[in-house]
Each structure stands twice: as C-alpha cells, then as structure tokens.
C-alpha cells in the first residue's frame, strides 16, 4: 500500500526524520531525540506537522441548526466569530465517531478539524446527515483536491512569540486571542493563514492553517526561527501528560464520552436533541476516566493492561507511557465507578500485579507537574 504524504514530507526527510506508517500516512516519529523534542515543547517551542488531520468547511444558511443536532456539545456557545469548541460526534448508540474542534467563522460558515484516520468516515457521516435532514449544506474537505490547507502546530511557552517573528502580520489579530479562539489573516508572506490558539500538548501556542503550497516554506522559516521540529513520539508523550484523549485508543465507536472523561464536552442540559443523546441519557456513566502513576519498579504502563481495583473489579489502561517530565510511568485508564482519586490499584504487567496511584488529570499542564 502506498502511504499518503503531507505537503511537508520532503521537509521532514531533509531534516533527518525517522518516518513511520501512521494510519496510512508517512509521518515523522522523531528527528533524532524524542526526549529533546518533548522538552523543547515544555520549555521553549516545538512544531508538529498536523496536515494529515482534515479541515472540513461546512457552509449554508442552516449550518448552525445542522450542527446543533450533529454534535454532542452545543454550538450555540459559539456566538463570536473565531470562537472554537471541542466536541464529540456520536452515533445513535452514543459511541464516539470522532472527537473534533469546530470553529464558528460566520453564521453560514463553520470549520471543523477532524482526525486523520477518521476523516473519510466523518465526511461521509456528515453528508449522510446533511441529506437526511435536508439541510442543503455544502461540505468540503480541505485536505485533498482543490485549495488544500496544511496545518502546523507550534506549541510551548515561547511558541506565540516565535510565530509572530515569522508571521508578523498575524500578531495584531492573534495576540489577544483567548484559548480556543482563532483569527483568519489574509496578508501573510505565506498566503491566507488561520491562526488558532489551540493545541494538543498542554502548552500554549497556535495551530496554523495555510495553503498547502506554502507549507514547506513556512515550516523552514519556523525552523530558522529556532522552533524545534517534533514528531509523533513527542506528540504522544505530551498529550498523555496533558491528559488528552487519543481517538482509537482512549475512545472509539464502542465507548461513550461519559466513560471517556469527556462529559464536559457533552451538553445534556439544553433542550436541543442531538444524535446519541437518548442513548447517553439511558445508559448514563458506567466507568470513570483517571490518571495512574506506577509506584513499583518492574514495568511500563501500556494500553490494554488490566487494572484491578481494591474491590476486585477490573478496569483497563487506554494509553500509557514513561513521562519525560515526571520521570515516572503514567497512564490514562478507564476504571470502575468505585475507584477514587488517591486510591491504590494494581496493574497486571507480565503476570505481576504492580501498585499504581489513582490521580486526577492532567499530569502536566503549562510546564507544571500537577500530579505526584
């Protein structure tokens, strides 16, 4: 099978990246030292190619009404152009088709960024619902075909200042942006740019969308400004320290958001109906999503390891790693409802039961260790 390539593929290779197959995409896992890349984001600024993710523009007079029914979070929270919202898109059984960010750009134009591996099924689902509701919307994915958009995430305490060095015309529009807000700036040296104060690392920074034809030039300009390229390896340790879910590991179509620590992204209070609402109300929360820190030597926490609660009930690790910031083995886990923060549980690793502490997420945010 031929792997898909982002517009930055040759730039990664020129910088000596180790490339891997990531869900059918040829992506950089690191550029030499995953730890250095991780630490650059926590202490300075690092950048990630996220062009494998897919921008979807939805336009038309009925777009807000359509999204009210499509998403578990409530787009009526988005009243100021540029405001963004994190949400899950659910199936009728309440399972997560995808987690995504939706941006309100105009009353007839919302932009959604969806995950790489789910983009095709997401767009197909949106088209199906568009037809079923007779909403008459135009749904355009901006990753392939005409006028594609490339995405670069610049993250870290110095990320915004370094972005403004390279893209000075974006500063006026973006310096007062609060988190989960975006601005579109027409007059950069790299074409029209969407600058969003969002990310997936637990650090401040921007996710920047530019025409795909300009992506490599922008990437190289960022590198020249001292922003360190970072690969999928560092991206995973950073997001896990930040307690952020990864689709396909921490939730999928068999898991509802209430059991994935995402109840805060679900609006069950307003009267509006949405796909999956009745299922969520009927099932309620069956499990809870927590952090674990391994307290005994002898293993690394990994996905699918079983967690034994004091009651004898079982849970499961969904994502695990060795934390570069904490120098400890950490994990995200779905555990029984009788487990509480502060409890000791045991993780089964190679037939041994090793003790782990249950902690509140996140482990690390804005460079500070919050769980110990």
FITI-126118 format. One record per residue (C-alpha): residue number from 1; x negated, y negated, z negated. Coordinates in steps of 0.25 Angstrom, whole numbers. Layout:
! FITI-126118
{i:NUM&x:X&y:Y&z:Z} $
...
This chain:
! FITI-126118
{i:1&x:0&y:0&z:0} $
{i:2&x:-5&y:-14&z:4} $
{i:3&x:-5&y:-23&z:-8} $
{i:4&x:1&y:-37&z:-8} $
{i:5&x:-9&y:-48&z:-9} $
{i:6&x:-6&y:-62&z:-15} $
{i:7&x:-12&y:-75&z:-8} $
{i:8&x:-23&y:-75&z:-18} $
{i:9&x:-28&y:-61&z:-15} $
{i:10&x:-41&y:-65&z:-7} $
{i:11&x:-44&y:-75&z:-19} $
{i:12&x:-43&y:-64&z:-29} $
{i:13&x:-53&y:-56&z:-21} $
{i:14&x:-62&y:-67&z:-19} $
{i:15&x:-63&y:-69&z:-34} $
{i:16&x:-66&y:-54&z:-36} $
{i:17&x:-53&y:-50&z:-42} $
{i:18&x:-50&y:-35&z:-45} $
{i:19&x:-38&y:-33&z:-37} $
{i:20&x:-27&y:-22&z:-40} $
{i:21&x:-13&y:-18&z:-35} $
{i:22&x:-3&y:-25&z:-44} $
{i:23&x:11&y:-20&z:-40} $
{i:24&x:7&y:-20&z:-25} $
{i:25&x:-1&y:-33&z:-26} $
{i:26&x:-16&y:-34&z:-24} $
{i:27&x:-19&y:-43&z:-37} $
{i:28&x:-31&y:-46&z:-45} $
{i:29&x:-32&y:-39&z:-59} $
{i:30&x:-45&y:-47&z:-63} $
{i:31&x:-56&y:-55&z:-57} $
{i:32&x:-67&y:-48&z:-66} $
{i:33&x:-63&y:-50&z:-81} $
{i:34&x:-48&y:-49&z:-85} $
{i:35&x:-52&y:-54&z:-99} $
{i:36&x:-59&y:-66&z:-93} $
{i:37&x:-46&y:-69&z:-85} $
{i:38&x:-37&y:-67&z:-97} $
{i:39&x:-46&y:-76&z:-106} $
{i:40&x:-46&y:-87&z:-95} $
{i:41&x:-31&y:-88&z:-95} $
{i:42&x:-30&y:-88&z:-110} $
{i:43&x:-42&y:-98&z:-112} $
{i:44&x:-42&y:-107&z:-99} $
{i:45&x:-35&y:-104&z:-86} $
{i:46&x:-33&y:-92&z:-76} $
{i:47&x:-25&y:-89&z:-64} $
{i:48&x:-17&y:-78&z:-58} $
{i:49&x:-12&y:-75&z:-44} $
{i:50&x:2&y:-72&z:-46} $
{i:51&x:6&y:-73&z:-32} $
{i:52&x:11&y:-59&z:-32} $
{i:53&x:23&y:-64&z:-40} $
{i:54&x:34&y:-69&z:-32} $
{i:55&x:41&y:-82&z:-31} $
{i:56&x:55&y:-82&z:-27} $
{i:57&x:63&y:-94&z:-23} $
{i:58&x:78&y:-94&z:-25} $
{i:59&x:86&y:-105&z:-18} $
{i:60&x:100&y:-109&z:-17} $
{i:61&x:112&y:-116&z:-23} $
{i:62&x:115&y:-104&z:-32} $
{i:63&x:101&y:-101&z:-37} $
{i:64&x:103&y:-104&z:-52} $
{i:65&x:116&y:-97&z:-53} $
{i:66&x:110&y:-85&z:-46} $
{i:67&x:98&y:-85&z:-56} $
{i:68&x:108&y:-86&z:-68} $
{i:69&x:113&y:-72&z:-64} $
{i:70&x:99&y:-66&z:-59} $
{i:71&x:90&y:-69&z:-71} $
{i:72&x:91&y:-66&z:-86} $
{i:73&x:86&y:-79&z:-90} $
{i:74&x:95&y:-91&z:-87} $
{i:75&x:90&y:-101&z:-76} $
{i:76&x:100&y:-111&z:-82} $
{i:77&x:88&y:-114&z:-91} $
{i:78&x:81&y:-120&z:-79} $
{i:79&x:86&y:-134&z:-77} $
{i:80&x:73&y:-142&z:-73} $
{i:81&x:66&y:-139&z:-60} $
{i:82&x:54&y:-131&z:-62} $
{i:83&x:59&y:-124&z:-75} $
{i:84&x:56&y:-109&z:-75} $
{i:85&x:62&y:-97&z:-83} $
{i:86&x:57&y:-83&z:-85} $
{i:87&x:67&y:-73&z:-83} $
{i:88&x:70&y:-58&z:-80} $
{i:89&x:79&y:-54&z:-68} $
{i:90&x:87&y:-42&z:-73} $
{i:91&x:94&y:-30&z:-66} $
{i:92&x:109&y:-27&z:-71} $
{i:93&x:103&y:-17&z:-81} $
{i:94&x:95&y:-29&z:-88} $
{i:95&x:82&y:-23&z:-83} $
{i:96&x:71&y:-33&z:-78} $
{i:97&x:70&y:-34&z:-63} $
{i:98&x:59&y:-45&z:-65} $
{i:99&x:54&y:-56&z:-74} $
{i:100&x:52&y:-69&z:-67} $
{i:101&x:51&y:-84&z:-68} $
{i:102&x:62&y:-93&z:-62} $
{i:103&x:59&y:-108&z:-59} $
{i:104&x:70&y:-118&z:-56} $
{i:105&x:65&y:-127&z:-45} $
{i:106&x:79&y:-133&z:-40} $
{i:107&x:93&y:-130&z:-42} $
{i:108&x:93&y:-122&z:-29} $
{i:109&x:79&y:-116&z:-31} $
{i:110&x:73&y:-107&z:-41} $
{i:111&x:60&y:-100&z:-40} $
{i:112&x:57&y:-86&z:-47} $
{i:113&x:44&y:-79&z:-49} $
{i:114&x:45&y:-64&z:-49} $
{i:115&x:35&y:-53&z:-52} $
{i:116&x:26&y:-47&z:-41} $
{i:117&x:31&y:-33&z:-41} $
{i:118&x:46&y:-36&z:-43} $
{i:119&x:47&y:-47&z:-32} $
{i:120&x:53&y:-39&z:-21} $
{i:121&x:64&y:-33&z:-30} $
{i:122&x:66&y:-46&z:-37} $
{i:123&x:69&y:-54&z:-24} $
{i:124&x:78&y:-42&z:-19} $
{i:125&x:86&y:-43&z:-32} $
{i:126&x:87&y:-58&z:-31} $
{i:127&x:92&y:-56&z:-17} $
{i:128&x:102&y:-46&z:-21} $
{i:129&x:108&y:-54&z:-32} $
{i:130&x:108&y:-66&z:-22} $
{i:131&x:117&y:-58&z:-13} $
{i:132&x:125&y:-52&z:-24} $
{i:133&x:128&y:-66&z:-30} $
{i:134&x:130&y:-73&z:-16} $
{i:135&x:121&y:-84&z:-21} $
{i:136&x:115&y:-87&z:-7} $
{i:137&x:101&y:-90&z:-12} $
{i:138&x:88&y:-90&z:-5} $
{i:139&x:78&y:-81&z:-12} $
{i:140&x:64&y:-82&z:-7} $
{i:141&x:52&y:-75&z:-12} $
{i:142&x:39&y:-83&z:-10} $
{i:143&x:28&y:-73&z:-11} $
{i:144&x:28&y:-68&z:3} $
{i:145&x:33&y:-73&z:16} $
{i:146&x:35&y:-88&z:19} $
{i:147&x:29&y:-98&z:10} $
{i:148&x:24&y:-89&z:-1} $
{i:149&x:20&y:-94&z:-15} $
{i:150&x:7&y:-90&z:-22} $
{i:151&x:7&y:-90&z:-37} $
{i:152&x:-5&y:-93&z:-46} $
{i:153&x:-4&y:-93&z:-61} $
{i:154&x:-14&y:-102&z:-69} $
{i:155&x:-14&y:-99&z:-84} $
{i:156&x:-22&y:-103&z:-96} $
{i:157&x:-23&y:-115&z:-105} $
{i:158&x:-31&y:-123&z:-95} $
{i:159&x:-22&y:-118&z:-83} $
{i:160&x:-14&y:-130&z:-81} $
{i:161&x:-25&y:-140&z:-81} $
{i:162&x:-33&y:-132&z:-71} $
{i:163&x:-21&y:-130&z:-62} $
{i:164&x:-20&y:-146&z:-62} $
{i:165&x:-35&y:-147&z:-58} $
{i:166&x:-32&y:-139&z:-45} $
{i:167&x:-17&y:-144&z:-43} $
{i:168&x:-18&y:-158&z:-48} $
{i:169&x:-5&y:-162&z:-41} $
{i:170&x:3&y:-151&z:-50} $
{i:171&x:-1&y:-158&z:-63} $
{i:172&x:10&y:-169&z:-63} $
{i:173&x:21&y:-159&z:-61} $
{i:174&x:16&y:-148&z:-70} $
{i:175&x:9&y:-154&z:-82} $
{i:176&x:22&y:-156&z:-89} $
{i:177&x:28&y:-143&z:-85} $
{i:178&x:32&y:-134&z:-97} $
{i:179&x:30&y:-119&z:-97} $
{i:180&x:40&y:-113&z:-87} $
{i:181&x:41&y:-125&z:-78} $
{i:182&x:36&y:-127&z:-64} $
{i:183&x:34&y:-138&z:-54} $
{i:184&x:32&y:-138&z:-39} $
{i:185&x:21&y:-147&z:-34} $
{i:186&x:21&y:-150&z:-19} $
{i:187&x:8&y:-157&z:-17} $
{i:188&x:-4&y:-148&z:-22} $
{i:189&x:-16&y:-145&z:-14} $
{i:190&x:-11&y:-130&z:-13} $
{i:191&x:3&y:-134&z:-8} $
{i:192&x:16&y:-134&z:-16} $
{i:193&x:14&y:-128&z:-30} $
{i:194&x:24&y:-123&z:-40} $
{i:195&x:17&y:-125&z:-54} $
{i:196&x:24&y:-117&z:-65} $
{i:197&x:20&y:-117&z:-80} $
{i:198&x:22&y:-102&z:-81} $
{i:199&x:13&y:-90&z:-83} $
{i:200&x:11&y:-76&z:-88} $
{i:201&x:-1&y:-77&z:-97} $
{i:202&x:4&y:-84&z:-110} $
{i:203&x:-5&y:-96&z:-106} $
{i:204&x:-1&y:-110&z:-100} $
{i:205&x:-3&y:-112&z:-85} $
{i:206&x:4&y:-113&z:-71} $
{i:207&x:9&y:-103&z:-61} $
{i:208&x:7&y:-110&z:-48} $
{i:209&x:14&y:-107&z:-34} $
{i:210&x:8&y:-112&z:-21} $
{i:211&x:9&y:-108&z:-7} $
{i:212&x:2&y:-94&z:-5} $
{i:213&x:-7&y:-100&z:6} $
{i:214&x:-13&y:-110&z:-5} $
{i:215&x:-14&y:-99&z:-16} $
{i:216&x:-29&y:-95&z:-13} $
{i:217&x:-34&y:-110&z:-13} $
{i:218&x:-26&y:-113&z:-26} $
{i:219&x:-32&y:-101&z:-33} $
{i:220&x:-46&y:-104&z:-28} $
{i:221&x:-44&y:-119&z:-33} $
{i:222&x:-39&y:-114&z:-47} $
{i:223&x:-52&y:-104&z:-48} $
{i:224&x:-61&y:-116&z:-44} $
{i:225&x:-54&y:-124&z:-56} $
{i:226&x:-58&y:-113&z:-66} $
{i:227&x:-45&y:-105&z:-66} $
{i:228&x:-49&y:-91&z:-68} $
{i:229&x:-42&y:-80&z:-59} $
{i:230&x:-36&y:-70&z:-67} $
{i:231&x:-30&y:-56&z:-63} $
{i:232&x:-18&y:-47&z:-67} $
{i:233&x:-26&y:-41&z:-78} $
{i:234&x:-27&y:-54&z:-86} $
{i:235&x:-13&y:-58&z:-82} $
{i:236&x:-8&y:-45&z:-89} $
{i:237&x:-16&y:-47&z:-102} $
{i:238&x:-12&y:-62&z:-103} $
{i:239&x:3&y:-59&z:-100} $
{i:240&x:3&y:-48&z:-110} $
{i:241&x:-4&y:-56&z:-121} $
{i:242&x:7&y:-67&z:-118} $
{i:243&x:18&y:-56&z:-120} $
{i:244&x:23&y:-58&z:-106} $
{i:245&x:31&y:-46&z:-99} $
{i:246&x:26&y:-40&z:-86} $
{i:247&x:37&y:-35&z:-77} $
{i:248&x:35&y:-20&z:-75} $
{i:249&x:28&y:-18&z:-88} $
{i:250&x:36&y:-25&z:-99} $
{i:251&x:49&y:-25&z:-92} $
{i:252&x:56&y:-20&z:-79} $
{i:253&x:70&y:-16&z:-74} $
{i:254&x:71&y:-6&z:-85} $
{i:255&x:69&y:-16&z:-96} $
{i:256&x:78&y:-27&z:-100} $
{i:257&x:72&y:-41&z:-104} $
{i:258&x:77&y:-40&z:-118} $
{i:259&x:68&y:-27&z:-120} $
{i:260&x:56&y:-34&z:-114} $
{i:261&x:55&y:-46&z:-123} $
{i:262&x:62&y:-55&z:-113} $
{i:263&x:75&y:-58&z:-120} $
{i:264&x:70&y:-73&z:-120} $
{i:265&x:72&y:-73&z:-105} $
{i:266&x:86&y:-68&z:-105} $
{i:267&x:98&y:-77&z:-107} $
{i:268&x:109&y:-69&z:-113} $
{i:269&x:115&y:-81&z:-120} $
{i:270&x:121&y:-89&z:-108} $
{i:271&x:134&y:-84&z:-102} $
{i:272&x:128&y:-82&z:-88} $
{i:273&x:127&y:-68&z:-83} $
{i:274&x:114&y:-62&z:-76} $
{i:275&x:110&y:-49&z:-71} $
{i:276&x:107&y:-39&z:-82} $
{i:277&x:114&y:-48&z:-93} $
{i:278&x:125&y:-38&z:-96} $
{i:279&x:114&y:-26&z:-98} $
{i:280&x:106&y:-35&z:-107} $
{i:281&x:118&y:-38&z:-116} $
{i:282&x:122&y:-23&z:-116} $
{i:283&x:108&y:-18&z:-119} $
{i:284&x:102&y:-28&z:-128} $
{i:285&x:88&y:-27&z:-132} $
{i:286&x:83&y:-13&z:-134} $
{i:287&x:68&y:-16&z:-137} $
{i:288&x:59&y:-27&z:-140} $
{i:289&x:46&y:-32&z:-133} $
{i:290&x:34&y:-35&z:-142} $
{i:291&x:19&y:-36&z:-142} $
{i:292&x:10&y:-25&z:-148} $
{i:293&x:-5&y:-27&z:-153} $
{i:294&x:-12&y:-14&z:-155} $
{i:295&x:-18&y:-13&z:-169} $
{i:296&x:-26&y:0&z:-167} $
{i:297&x:-38&y:3&z:-158} $
{i:298&x:-37&y:14&z:-148} $
{i:299&x:-29&y:9&z:-136} $
{i:300&x:-24&y:-2&z:-127} $
{i:301&x:-9&y:-5&z:-126} $
{i:302&x:-3&y:-1&z:-113} $
{i:303&x:11&y:-1&z:-106} $
{i:304&x:19&y:11&z:-109} $
{i:305&x:13&y:15&z:-122} $
{i:306&x:23&y:19&z:-133} $
{i:307&x:25&y:11&z:-145} $
{i:308&x:30&y:17&z:-158} $
{i:309&x:38&y:8&z:-168} $
{i:310&x:38&y:11&z:-183} $
{i:311&x:52&y:16&z:-181} $
{i:312&x:47&y:27&z:-171} $
{i:313&x:54&y:20&z:-160} $
{i:314&x:46&y:18&z:-147} $
{i:315&x:42&y:6&z:-138} $
{i:316&x:33&y:5&z:-127} $
{i:317&x:21&y:-5&z:-123} $
{i:318&x:25&y:-12&z:-110} $
{i:319&x:12&y:-19&z:-108} $
{i:320&x:-2&y:-18&z:-115} $
{i:321&x:-16&y:-23&z:-114} $
{i:322&x:-28&y:-27&z:-122} $
{i:323&x:-27&y:-42&z:-125} $
{i:324&x:-39&y:-50&z:-121} $
{i:325&x:-34&y:-62&z:-130} $
{i:326&x:-31&y:-54&z:-142} $
{i:327&x:-41&y:-42&z:-140} $
{i:328&x:-30&y:-33&z:-144} $
{i:329&x:-22&y:-22&z:-137} $
{i:330&x:-8&y:-28&z:-135} $
{i:331&x:5&y:-24&z:-128} $
{i:332&x:19&y:-28&z:-125} $
{i:333&x:29&y:-17&z:-130} $
{i:334&x:44&y:-14&z:-129} $
{i:335&x:47&y:-9&z:-143} $
{i:336&x:59&y:-4&z:-151} $
{i:337&x:68&y:-15&z:-158} $
{i:338&x:64&y:-10&z:-172} $
{i:339&x:50&y:-15&z:-169} $
{i:340&x:46&y:-29&z:-175} $
{i:341&x:34&y:-39&z:-173} $
{i:342&x:24&y:-35&z:-184} $
{i:343&x:27&y:-20&z:-183} $
{i:344&x:16&y:-10&z:-181} $
{i:345&x:20&y:0&z:-169} $
{i:346&x:11&y:11&z:-163} $
{i:347&x:7&y:12&z:-149} $
{i:348&x:5&y:26&z:-143} $
{i:349&x:-9&y:26&z:-136} $
{i:350&x:-15&y:39&z:-131} $
{i:351&x:-7&y:47&z:-141} $
{i:352&x:-11&y:38&z:-153} $
{i:353&x:-2&y:28&z:-160} $
{i:354&x:-9&y:15&z:-162} $
{i:355&x:-3&y:4&z:-170} $
{i:356&x:1&y:-10&z:-164} $
{i:357&x:7&y:-22&z:-170} $
{i:358&x:20&y:-28&z:-164} $
{i:359&x:19&y:-43&z:-161} $
{i:360&x:27&y:-54&z:-155} $
{i:361&x:23&y:-58&z:-141} $
{i:362&x:16&y:-65&z:-136} $
{i:363&x:2&y:-61&z:-140} $
{i:364&x:-5&y:-73&z:-134} $
{i:365&x:0&y:-86&z:-129} $
{i:366&x:-7&y:-99&z:-124} $
{i:367&x:-20&y:-93&z:-129} $
{i:368&x:-16&y:-90&z:-143} $
{i:369&x:-15&y:-76&z:-149} $
{i:370&x:-1&y:-75&z:-155} $
{i:371&x:0&y:-60&z:-159} $
{i:372&x:-10&y:-54&z:-168} $
